[in-house]
Amino acid sequence: MLHHSHAPAGYQCPFCELLNGLPFSGGNLCAPTDMIYQTRHAAAIMACDGFGKYGGHVMIIPTAHLESLYDLDDEVGAAIMRETRRIALAMKLAWAPEGTSTRQHNEPAGNQHVWHYHQHVFARYSDDMLYRQLRHRVPVSDRAEKAEQLRAAVFSERHPFALTEAELRRVP
């Protein structure tokens, strides 16, 4: 099995509580006013944490309890991307940022700490310093090695929805 749940026994999902109008369990940092909107498959909510000098960013979450990227089907994944784009454009209208960024984490080592998929959407400004201290160049040889490893894995029979030759785009 490539994926298993990391939620502890008896986990009370804070996002499901918010989505469904349930009373908040202890430790839930959400507030009812965090809900921006819900569609059939996805919702946009304010995040309780800020990063960089400009606080306030949005998370796009599935309306069904799905723990991570590995659990999304194509329909829900497409809905999440559609709402990510919608909220990024809303940020441009409401806050006039110079750009936007997204990020998403899976599993404990990937820095996931709420066991419900969530895509972060940030309004960006040239002086916000978000991520800038972490970036470094990776040598071409290292990238080539990693690309080959992933190429083999994506075609592997062990992959839950392996890529097929028929799906590949051919460049003349």
PEDA-V964431 format. One line per field, one symbol per residue. ss: DSSP state (h for helix, s for strand, l for the rest). phi: phi as a letter, one per 30 degrees, with the letter a starting at -180 (. if undefined). Layout:
ss=???
phi=???
//
This chain:
ss=lllllllllllllhhhhhhllllllllllllhhhsssslllsssssllllsllslllsssssllllllhhhllhhhhhhhhhhhhhhhhhhhhhhlllsssssslllhhhllllllllsssssslllllllllllllllhhhhhhhhhhhhhhhllllllllllhhhlllll
phi=.dbbdcddeiecddddddeciddddeidddbeddddabcecbbcbdddccbidcdjbcccbddddbdaedcdcdddeddddddddddddddeddchddabbbaabbieddidbcdbeacdbcdcbecdididdcdadceeddddddddddedddcddddebedceddddccd
//
